[in-house]
Amino acid sequence: EAQVTQNPRYLITVTGKKLTVTCSQNMNHEYMSWYRQDPGLGLRQIYYSMNVEVTDKGDVPEGYKVSRKEKRNFPLILESPSPNQTSLYFCASSLRQNTEAFFGQGTRLTVV
Amino acid sequence: QQPVQSPQAVILREGEDAVINCSSSKALYSVHWYRQKHGEAPVFLMILLKGGEQKGHDKISASFNEKKQQSSLYLTASQLSYSGTYFCGTSVLGSGNTGKLIFGQGTTLQVKP
């Protein structure tokens, strides 16, 4: 089944403790992206990747890192999480930019 | 830079029509439309590229007016399944091939029996 898989689905952590949210797709898509969703603000793009080893900042990249060492994986790294990073995070992939995006089921992160 | 969606919320009866607008302050390369039901991930509806195109499937269609830097999503003869939050995402002309996408704040649509 074609899908985008995020892990974990839920995470509660403490300020400053490094964490990684994984994202994997099995559709051989070139383009992958991370978003955060907060009430009243819609979806805001954090980082995106056009292909392996090609990543770029979205609208709200501060406090986040990404890597794209393999086509299927696009992990989101929070080196020192802070409470303002408490949010719902979505990973998405598409064949290339400006084509249909498939979203993962989301990761609800709480930083205390 | 975030596109502005209007209205913010709308309530319909089954069978009624609705229009959701998405306006940008910048020239656009593409407009993407997604629907998200409560507690679920966004689901793709359609993408419109510059050239002033119009697209549709079933009873949901959209238009893209480059000159006005806006897109409209049309839902006709609404069904209960249309309920959810609709988001437009825009890529700005000049960055359209880079993949940077900015979404509006969303329009909540509720269809009642």
Chai-1 contact restraints between the chains, C-beta under 6 A:
chainA,res_idxA,chainB,res_idxB,connection_type,confidence,min_distance_angstrom,max_distance_angstrom,comment,restraint_id
A,Y31,B,G99,contact,1.0,0.0,6.0,A-B,restraint_1
A,G42,B,F87,contact,1.0,0.0,6.0,A-B,restraint_2
A,G42,B,F103,contact,1.0,0.0,6.0,A-B,restraint_3
A,G42,B,G104,contact,1.0,0.0,6.0,A-B,restraint_4
A,G42,B,Q105,contact,1.0,0.0,6.0,A-B,restraint_5
A,G42,B,G106,contact,1.0,0.0,6.0,A-B,restraint_6
A,L43,B,F103,contact,1.0,0.0,6.0,A-B,restraint_7
A,Q45,B,L101,contact,1.0,0.0,6.0,A-B,restraint_8
A,Y48,B,G99,contact,1.0,0.0,6.0,A-B,restraint_9
A,M50,B,G99,contact,1.0,0.0,6.0,A-B,restraint_10
A,D59,B,I102,contact,1.0,0.0,6.0,A-B,restraint_11
A,Q97,B,G99,contact,1.0,0.0,6.0,A-B,restraint_12
A,N98,B,S30,contact,1.0,0.0,6.0,A-B,restraint_13
A,E100,B,F44,contact,1.0,0.0,6.0,A-B,restraint_14
A,F103,B,A41,contact,1.0,0.0,6.0,A-B,restraint_15
A,F103,B,P42,contact,1.0,0.0,6.0,A-B,restraint_16
A,Q105,B,A41,contact,1.0,0.0,6.0,A-B,restraint_17
A,G106,B,A41,contact,1.0,0.0,6.0,A-B,restraint_18
